[in-house]
Amino acid sequence: MAHRLVYVLNGPNLNLLGTREPEIYGNQTLDEIAGLIEARAQELDIEIDMRQSNHEGHLIDWLQESRAQGAHAVLLNAAGYTHTSVALLDAIKAIELPVFEVHLSDPHTREPFRHLSYVGMAARETFQGHGAQSYILALEAAAKL
């Protein structure tokens, strides 16, 4: 199996996982979730480049970088930018790579403003509501490409 690169990009406030609203997002930290992703990625012979930023422009730069680096796919948890960022939508469309939308919670069971996903308009598939397992499901989908 060929070695493949998958970017895992995380948006605003995900650096606070483990302490931020654990009743919604669980008790795992982003580092703990990264460990789970890395372990599964090794089994799938996938290299992970995982990053987090509270800044929209960083996410856009990293999406563009993923294409330049020849990434196989991108897993994107845009967090709050999911519901607000036309710029992320445009970046996903521009890179012409499979992007998988990831959410720990299920936005459709939450506040009405979270029901709109600009990311989802361009994403190949969405994995949501499974906690950290949402990332694993998205990674496995990317591995099948």
Backbone as a chain_set.jsonl record, in Angstrom:
{"seq": "MAHRLVYVLNGPNLNLLGTREPEIYGNQTLDEIAGLIEARAQELDIEIDMRQSNHEGHLIDWLQESRAQGAHAVLLNAAGYTHTSVALLDAIKAIELPVFEVHLSDPHTREPFRHLSYVGMAARETFQGHGAQSYILALEAAAKL", "coords": {"N": [[0.853, -1.191, 0.0], [0.558, 2.201, -0.828], [2.217, 4.923, 0.728], [0.435, 7.506, 2.212], [-0.477, 10.959, 2.592], [-2.4, 12.686, 4.916], [-4.0, 15.566, 5.835], [-5.084, 16.852, 8.934], [-7.117, 19.141, 10.045], [-7.944, 21.545, 12.439], [-10.212, 23.801, 13.856], [-11.207, 26.898, 15.535], [-11.09, 27.108, 19.096], [-10.856, 24.413, 19.576], [-8.52, 23.72, 20.742], [-9.122, 23.824, 23.373], [-10.39, 21.529, 24.075], [-11.522, 18.942, 26.254], [-11.764, 20.474, 28.496], [-13.55, 22.39, 27.725], [-16.926, 22.78, 27.66], [-17.608, 19.927, 28.346], [-19.852, 18.297, 28.392], [-20.878, 18.48, 25.881], [-18.698, 18.171, 24.111], [-17.132, 16.191, 25.173], [-14.535, 14.631, 27.255], [-12.0, 14.267, 26.292], [-8.814, 15.504, 25.34], [-7.459, 17.53, 22.654], [-4.927, 16.605, 22.03], [-5.078, 13.974, 22.989], [-7.012, 12.942, 21.254], [-5.571, 13.24, 18.896], [-3.645, 11.271, 19.307], [-5.202, 8.943, 19.068], [-5.975, 9.162, 16.387], [-3.464, 9.067, 15.116], [-2.649, 6.461, 15.803], [-4.551, 4.863, 14.442], [-4.04, 5.739, 11.862], [-1.438, 4.773, 11.411], [-1.972, 2.033, 11.228], [-3.308, 2.07, 8.838], [-1.4, 2.822, 7.076], [-0.954, 5.582, 6.682], [0.208, 8.876, 6.667], [-0.042, 11.433, 9.011], [-0.73, 14.884, 9.226], [-1.366, 16.947, 11.582], [-3.064, 19.787, 12.731], [-3.973, 22.791, 14.54], [-5.795, 25.805, 14.728], [-6.901, 28.988, 15.838], [-7.482, 30.815, 13.981], [-8.97, 31.825, 11.025], [-7.667, 32.359, 8.555], [-5.303, 30.854, 8.768], [-6.3, 28.243, 8.543], [-7.22, 28.305, 5.912], [-4.802, 28.791, 4.544], [-3.517, 26.379, 5.184], [-5.181, 24.497, 3.966], [-4.7, 25.141, 1.281], [-1.974, 24.572, 1.233], [-2.059, 21.818, 1.643], [-2.811, 20.801, -0.82], [-0.627, 21.627, -2.383], [1.341, 20.083, -1.241], [0.691, 17.612, -2.085], [-1.227, 16.084, -0.776], [-3.335, 13.323, 0.141], [-5.885, 13.536, 1.146], [-8.052, 15.644, 3.169], [-8.99, 16.055, 6.508], [-11.316, 17.98, 8.09], [-12.182, 19.819, 10.805], [-13.809, 22.449, 11.203], [-14.947, 23.772, 13.257], [-16.493, 26.524, 14.818], [-16.256, 28.065, 12.494], [-17.396, 26.564, 10.556], [-20.041, 27.288, 10.182], [-19.999, 29.848, 9.289], [-18.088, 30.565, 7.381], [-17.594, 31.459, 4.249], [-15.248, 31.772, 2.945], [-13.723, 29.508, 3.675], [-15.28, 27.549, 2.423], [-14.855, 28.298, -0.278], [-12.084, 27.843, -0.408], [-11.93, 25.06, -0.034], [-13.237, 24.183, -2.331], [-11.438, 25.154, -4.197], [-9.045, 23.706, -3.856], [-9.435, 21.168, -4.814], [-9.235, 18.628, -3.649], [-10.234, 15.67, -1.863], [-12.164, 16.527, 0.838], [-13.043, 15.873, 4.105], [-15.576, 16.523, 6.277], [-15.607, 17.008, 9.746], [-17.067, 16.573, 12.93], [-17.27, 16.61, 16.44], [-19.62, 16.712, 17.988], [-23.139, 16.584, 17.076], [-24.116, 18.889, 14.945], [-26.706, 19.343, 14.017], [-28.416, 18.766, 16.059], [-28.267, 20.802, 17.734], [-28.121, 24.376, 18.392], [-30.097, 26.369, 16.133], [-28.52, 27.999, 14.373], [-26.293, 26.483, 13.944], [-26.971, 24.592, 12.121], [-26.485, 25.132, 9.473], [-23.94, 24.442, 7.202], [-21.211, 25.619, 5.719], [-18.828, 24.39, 5.085], [-19.709, 21.776, 4.692], [-21.004, 22.05, 2.273], [-19.107, 21.729, 0.329], [-17.641, 19.58, 1.1], [-16.634, 16.159, 0.779], [-17.809, 14.203, 2.343], [-19.532, 13.997, 5.496], [-18.796, 13.532, 8.905], [-20.163, 13.206, 11.972], [-21.152, 13.731, 15.4], [-20.145, 11.526, 16.743], [-18.234, 11.823, 18.659], [-14.738, 11.571, 19.316], [-14.485, 9.456, 17.616], [-15.576, 10.274, 15.234], [-13.485, 11.427, 13.792], [-11.939, 9.151, 13.269], [-13.648, 7.607, 11.677], [-13.833, 9.306, 9.463], [-11.154, 9.295, 8.656], [-10.864, 6.602, 7.923], [-12.62, 6.55, 5.761], [-11.256, 8.267, 4.033], [-8.995, 6.715, 3.605], [-9.966, 4.725, 1.977], [-10.126, 5.802, -0.52]], "CA": [[0.0, 0.0, 0.0], [1.339, 3.435, -0.924], [2.156, 5.83, 1.878], [-0.381, 8.672, 1.85], [-0.497, 12.06, 3.55], [-3.713, 13.258, 5.206], [-4.013, 16.695, 6.756], [-6.196, 16.912, 9.884], [-7.129, 20.553, 10.409], [-8.888, 21.83, 13.507], [-10.473, 25.227, 13.972], [-11.175, 27.658, 16.779], [-11.471, 26.629, 20.415], [-10.624, 22.983, 19.753], [-7.394, 23.603, 21.667], [-9.673, 23.771, 24.729], [-11.095, 20.268, 24.3], [-11.219, 18.324, 27.534], [-12.291, 21.364, 29.536], [-14.606, 23.226, 27.14], [-18.242, 22.157, 27.526], [-17.428, 18.477, 28.199], [-21.15, 17.643, 28.162], [-21.089, 18.5, 24.434], [-17.514, 17.764, 23.358], [-16.421, 15.098, 25.842], [-13.427, 14.937, 28.159], [-10.706, 14.055, 25.652], [-8.117, 16.676, 24.821], [-7.099, 17.41, 21.251], [-3.741, 15.739, 21.984], [-5.53, 12.582, 23.145], [-7.656, 12.583, 19.982], [-4.476, 13.099, 17.931], [-3.054, 9.957, 19.547], [-6.102, 7.937, 18.475], [-5.878, 9.308, 14.932], [-2.138, 8.575, 14.728], [-2.629, 5.001, 15.931], [-5.321, 4.284, 13.33], [-3.343, 6.095, 10.624], [-0.328, 3.831, 11.252], [-2.561, 0.777, 10.751], [-3.752, 2.282, 7.456], [-0.235, 3.312, 6.332], [-1.226, 6.977, 6.35], [0.934, 9.89, 7.434], [-0.946, 12.498, 9.463], [-0.233, 16.222, 9.557], [-2.497, 17.477, 12.355], [-2.847, 21.164, 13.158], [-5.115, 23.52, 15.095], [-5.649, 27.252, 14.796], [-8.078, 29.798, 16.119], [-7.526, 31.842, 12.939], [-9.52, 31.358, 9.752], [-6.66, 32.442, 7.503], [-4.392, 29.707, 8.891], [-6.98, 27.067, 7.988], [-7.223, 28.475, 4.456], [-3.423, 28.564, 4.103], [-3.201, 24.953, 5.314], [-5.908, 23.797, 2.896], [-3.937, 25.352, 0.044], [-0.718, 23.84, 1.398], [-2.316, 20.38, 1.495], [-2.766, 20.51, -2.26], [0.759, 21.812, -2.844], [2.139, 18.983, -0.693], [0.242, 16.351, -2.663], [-1.996, 15.305, 0.197], [-4.338, 12.374, -0.337], [-7.185, 14.038, 1.604], [-8.045, 16.526, 4.337], [-10.066, 15.982, 7.487], [-11.46, 19.356, 8.564], [-13.14, 20.225, 11.83], [-13.699, 23.914, 11.165], [-15.578, 24.279, 14.476], [-17.432, 27.616, 14.587], [-16.174, 28.573, 11.118], [-18.267, 25.718, 9.73], [-21.339, 27.929, 9.986], [-19.834, 31.261, 8.945], [-16.973, 30.893, 6.493], [-17.634, 31.28, 2.8], [-13.846, 31.671, 2.534], [-13.341, 28.091, 3.77], [-15.994, 26.878, 1.322], [-14.131, 28.594, -1.511], [-10.776, 27.181, -0.353], [-12.157, 23.626, -0.246], [-13.527, 24.003, -3.753], [-10.26, 25.51, -4.986], [-7.923, 22.76, -3.767], [-9.791, 19.985, -5.596], [-8.894, 17.416, -2.908], [-11.345, 15.244, -1.022], [-12.183, 17.073, 2.196], [-14.054, 15.234, 4.935], [-15.995, 17.381, 7.39], [-15.636, 16.267, 11.009], [-17.559, 17.248, 14.138], [-17.424, 15.748, 17.609], [-21.053, 16.7, 18.283], [-23.995, 16.636, 15.886], [-24.621, 20.261, 14.892], [-28.144, 19.386, 13.718], [-29.169, 18.603, 17.305], [-27.911, 21.956, 18.559], [-28.775, 25.636, 18.049], [-30.416, 26.456, 14.704], [-27.455, 28.596, 13.554], [-25.293, 25.451, 13.66], [-27.496, 23.652, 11.125], [-25.901, 25.487, 8.174], [-22.519, 24.13, 7.115], [-20.543, 26.004, 4.479], [-17.849, 23.331, 4.828], [-20.439, 20.636, 4.165], [-21.411, 22.299, 0.89], [-18.028, 21.312, -0.568], [-16.999, 18.365, 1.619], [-17.002, 14.887, 0.152], [-18.685, 13.501, 3.281], [-19.5, 14.564, 6.842], [-18.843, 12.603, 10.027], [-20.509, 14.048, 13.108], [-21.932, 13.157, 16.478], [-19.54, 10.303, 17.268], [-17.078, 12.181, 19.466], [-13.453, 11.383, 18.649], [-14.65, 8.431, 16.579], [-15.874, 10.965, 13.975], [-12.215, 11.55, 13.071], [-11.516, 7.818, 12.815], [-14.531, 7.249, 10.561], [-13.418, 10.12, 8.317], [-9.851, 8.781, 8.216], [-11.094, 5.339, 7.228], [-13.214, 6.885, 4.463], [-10.174, 8.807, 3.207], [-8.098, 5.608, 3.264], [-10.601, 3.913, 0.933], [-10.046, 6.498, -1.816]], "C": [[0.891, 1.245, 0.0], [1.15, 4.281, 0.33], [1.442, 7.105, 1.455], [-0.375, 9.69, 2.981], [-1.929, 12.577, 3.69], [-3.531, 14.387, 6.213], [-5.255, 16.58, 7.642], [-6.172, 18.315, 10.475], [-8.273, 20.83, 11.381], [-8.99, 23.326, 13.741], [-10.557, 25.745, 15.391], [-11.758, 26.912, 17.973], [-11.273, 25.125, 20.613], [-9.379, 22.714, 20.593], [-7.867, 23.495, 23.116], [-10.434, 22.476, 25.019], [-10.605, 19.621, 25.592], [-11.735, 19.154, 28.69], [-13.461, 22.197, 29.028], [-15.878, 22.408, 26.955], [-18.153, 20.636, 27.343], [-18.737, 17.721, 27.984], [-21.5, 17.601, 26.674], [-19.928, 17.827, 23.714], [-16.727, 16.617, 23.996], [-15.238, 15.59, 26.649], [-12.056, 14.755, 27.523], [-10.121, 15.367, 25.168], [-7.827, 16.463, 23.336], [-5.857, 16.523, 21.09], [-4.12, 14.266, 22.128], [-6.206, 12.087, 21.866], [-6.597, 12.385, 18.906], [-3.81, 11.736, 18.088], [-3.89, 8.837, 18.943], [-6.005, 7.961, 16.948], [-4.553, 8.738, 14.437], [-2.09, 7.05, 14.762], [-3.369, 4.344, 14.771], [-4.622, 4.566, 12.005], [-2.173, 5.143, 10.369], [-0.842, 2.504, 10.706], [-2.943, 0.867, 9.278], [-2.618, 2.747, 6.539], [-0.475, 4.718, 5.791], [-0.386, 7.859, 7.263], [-0.029, 11.02, 7.759], [-0.161, 13.788, 9.691], [-1.398, 16.925, 10.25], [-2.133, 18.841, 12.918], [-4.14, 21.75, 13.73], [-4.795, 25.0, 15.079], [-6.982, 27.898, 15.134], [-8.311, 30.843, 15.031], [-7.95, 31.248, 11.599], [-8.483, 31.329, 8.637], [-5.656, 31.298, 7.557], [-5.017, 28.467, 8.272], [-6.978, 27.124, 6.459], [-5.815, 28.227, 3.898], [-3.089, 27.077, 4.135], [-3.962, 24.116, 4.288], [-5.143, 23.932, 1.584], [-2.616, 24.592, 0.083], [-0.923, 22.339, 1.18], [-2.273, 19.962, 0.03], [-1.334, 20.579, -2.775], [1.658, 20.664, -2.387], [1.699, 17.622, -1.217], [-0.521, 15.472, -1.702], [-3.034, 14.429, -0.494], [-5.745, 12.888, -0.028], [-6.965, 14.975, 2.784], [-9.239, 16.176, 5.209], [-10.146, 17.367, 8.118], [-12.576, 19.464, 9.588], [-12.984, 21.73, 11.948], [-14.352, 24.571, 12.377], [-16.548, 25.414, 14.116], [-17.394, 28.191, 13.183], [-17.024, 27.752, 10.147], [-19.494, 26.492, 9.27], [-21.231, 29.361, 9.474], [-18.917, 31.536, 7.766], [-17.183, 30.498, 5.037], [-16.2, 31.131, 2.289], [-13.335, 30.229, 2.636], [-14.02, 27.269, 2.679], [-15.232, 27.073, 0.017], [-12.775, 27.891, -1.549], [-10.912, 25.682, -0.603], [-12.414, 23.353, -1.722], [-12.275, 24.223, -4.608], [-9.18, 24.427, -4.962], [-8.19, 21.449, -4.499], [-9.244, 18.699, -4.98], [-10.131, 16.959, -2.157], [-11.177, 15.775, 0.401], [-13.345, 16.416, 2.934], [-14.321, 16.142, 6.126], [-16.146, 16.516, 8.639], [-16.183, 17.161, 12.114], [-17.696, 16.23, 15.259], [-18.903, 15.591, 17.962], [-21.833, 16.644, 16.972], [-24.617, 18.029, 15.832], [-26.129, 20.347, 14.656], [-29.015, 19.185, 14.952], [-28.961, 19.791, 18.238], [-28.643, 23.211, 18.072], [-28.999, 25.722, 16.54], [-29.289, 27.045, 13.843], [-26.372, 27.585, 13.206], [-25.751, 24.472, 12.578], [-26.94, 23.922, 9.728], [-24.411, 25.181, 8.197], [-21.987, 24.535, 5.746], [-19.506, 24.948, 4.097], [-18.536, 22.143, 4.166], [-20.885, 20.802, 2.72], [-20.361, 21.831, -0.109], [-17.355, 20.017, -0.122], [-17.504, 17.132, 0.889], [-18.008, 14.139, 1.015], [-18.519, 14.146, 4.648], [-19.627, 13.449, 7.871], [-19.046, 13.434, 11.282], [-21.26, 13.247, 14.159], [-21.371, 11.891, 17.089], [-18.345, 10.604, 18.172], [-15.807, 12.01, 18.66], [-13.543, 10.369, 17.518], [-15.026, 9.061, 15.23], [-14.612, 11.118, 13.132], [-11.778, 10.209, 12.485], [-12.352, 7.383, 11.625], [-14.152, 8.025, 9.298], [-12.077, 9.634, 7.762], [-10.007, 7.479, 7.433], [-11.726, 5.572, 5.856], [-12.145, 7.422, 3.509], [-9.241, 7.685, 2.745], [-8.655, 4.759, 2.121], [-10.501, 4.541, -0.45], [-8.864, 6.002, -2.625]], "O": [[1.865, 1.318, 0.75], [0.064, 4.339, 0.906], [1.804, 7.717, 0.45], [-0.282, 9.342, 4.158], [-2.587, 12.871, 2.692], [-2.982, 14.191, 7.298], [-6.341, 16.252, 7.163], [-5.318, 18.639, 11.301], [-9.41, 20.407, 11.171], [-7.981, 24.028, 13.814], [-10.052, 25.126, 16.328], [-12.758, 26.201, 17.876], [-11.502, 24.616, 21.71], [-9.201, 21.607, 21.101], [-7.091, 23.114, 23.993], [-11.049, 22.336, 26.076], [-9.438, 19.738, 25.967], [-12.099, 18.619, 29.737], [-14.279, 22.662, 29.823], [-15.899, 21.452, 26.18], [-18.57, 20.111, 26.311], [-18.726, 16.613, 27.447], [-22.32, 16.786, 26.251], [-20.137, 17.012, 22.816], [-15.759, 16.129, 23.413], [-14.965, 16.788, 26.724], [-11.044, 15.059, 28.154], [-10.832, 16.231, 24.653], [-7.938, 15.347, 22.827], [-5.753, 15.774, 20.119], [-3.544, 13.408, 21.459], [-5.997, 10.949, 21.448], [-6.704, 11.468, 18.091], [-3.447, 11.111, 17.091], [-3.347, 7.89, 18.372], [-5.959, 6.914, 16.301], [-4.523, 8.007, 13.447], [-1.55, 6.423, 13.851], [-2.876, 3.381, 14.182], [-4.617, 3.714, 11.117], [-1.942, 4.747, 9.227], [-0.22, 1.913, 9.823], [-2.907, -0.13, 8.557], [-2.846, 3.033, 5.364], [-0.236, 5.005, 4.618], [-0.285, 7.62, 8.467], [-0.746, 11.505, 6.885], [0.925, 13.779, 10.271], [-2.304, 17.437, 9.593], [-1.064, 19.036, 13.496], [-5.24, 21.276, 13.446], [-3.673, 25.408, 15.376], [-8.046, 27.407, 14.757], [-9.224, 31.662, 15.138], [-7.353, 30.288, 11.113], [-8.431, 30.375, 7.861], [-5.202, 30.82, 6.517], [-4.346, 27.721, 7.559], [-6.76, 26.111, 5.794], [-5.659, 27.532, 2.894], [-2.448, 26.567, 3.216], [-3.432, 23.122, 3.792], [-4.96, 22.952, 0.862], [-2.191, 24.031, -0.927], [-0.067, 21.669, 0.603], [-1.76, 18.895, -0.308], [-0.884, 19.7, -3.51], [2.622, 20.316, -3.069], [2.265, 16.596, -0.84], [-0.468, 14.246, -1.8], [-3.538, 14.757, -1.569], [-6.673, 12.708, -0.816], [-5.863, 15.088, 3.321], [-10.356, 16.018, 4.717], [-9.145, 17.873, 8.626], [-13.748, 19.236, 9.289], [-12.139, 22.225, 12.694], [-14.314, 25.794, 12.513], [-17.345, 25.263, 13.191], [-18.388, 28.748, 12.719], [-17.329, 28.207, 9.044], [-19.93, 26.371, 8.125], [-22.247, 30.019, 9.249], [-18.956, 32.629, 7.201], [-16.974, 29.347, 4.652], [-15.966, 30.434, 1.301], [-12.588, 29.78, 1.767], [-13.397, 26.391, 2.082], [-14.993, 26.111, -0.712], [-12.361, 27.398, -2.598], [-10.092, 25.098, -1.311], [-11.871, 22.406, -2.291], [-12.083, 23.55, -5.621], [-8.471, 24.249, -5.952], [-7.255, 20.697, -4.773], [-8.838, 17.786, -5.7], [-10.996, 17.777, -1.843], [-10.179, 15.504, 1.07], [-14.478, 16.403, 2.453], [-13.412, 16.484, 6.883], [-16.735, 15.436, 8.595], [-15.823, 18.332, 12.229], [-18.182, 15.119, 15.045], [-19.379, 14.482, 18.204], [-21.245, 16.655, 15.89], [-25.543, 18.322, 16.588], [-26.761, 21.325, 15.056], [-30.224, 19.408, 14.897], [-29.419, 19.789, 19.381], [-29.675, 23.108, 17.41], [-28.196, 25.212, 15.759], [-29.12, 26.63, 12.697], [-25.607, 27.804, 12.267], [-24.977, 23.607, 12.166], [-26.928, 23.023, 8.887], [-23.7, 25.609, 9.106], [-22.271, 23.885, 4.74], [-19.33, 24.648, 2.916], [-18.021, 21.571, 3.205], [-21.117, 19.817, 2.021], [-20.684, 21.563, -1.266], [-16.585, 19.424, -0.878], [-18.65, 17.077, 0.443], [-18.94, 13.519, 0.502], [-17.494, 14.766, 4.93], [-20.45, 12.545, 7.733], [-18.207, 14.268, 11.624], [-21.906, 12.24, 13.867], [-22.053, 11.238, 17.879], [-17.528, 9.718, 18.422], [-15.791, 12.271, 17.457], [-12.762, 10.422, 16.568], [-14.815, 8.441, 14.188], [-14.652, 10.962, 11.912], [-11.307, 10.14, 11.35], [-11.814, 6.841, 10.659], [-14.15, 7.471, 8.199], [-11.887, 9.57, 6.547], [-9.358, 7.282, 6.406], [-11.404, 4.87, 4.897], [-12.128, 7.078, 2.327], [-8.754, 7.709, 1.614], [-7.89, 4.143, 1.379], [-10.766, 3.875, -1.45], [-8.638, 6.471, -3.74]]}, "num_chains": 1, "name": "protein.A"}
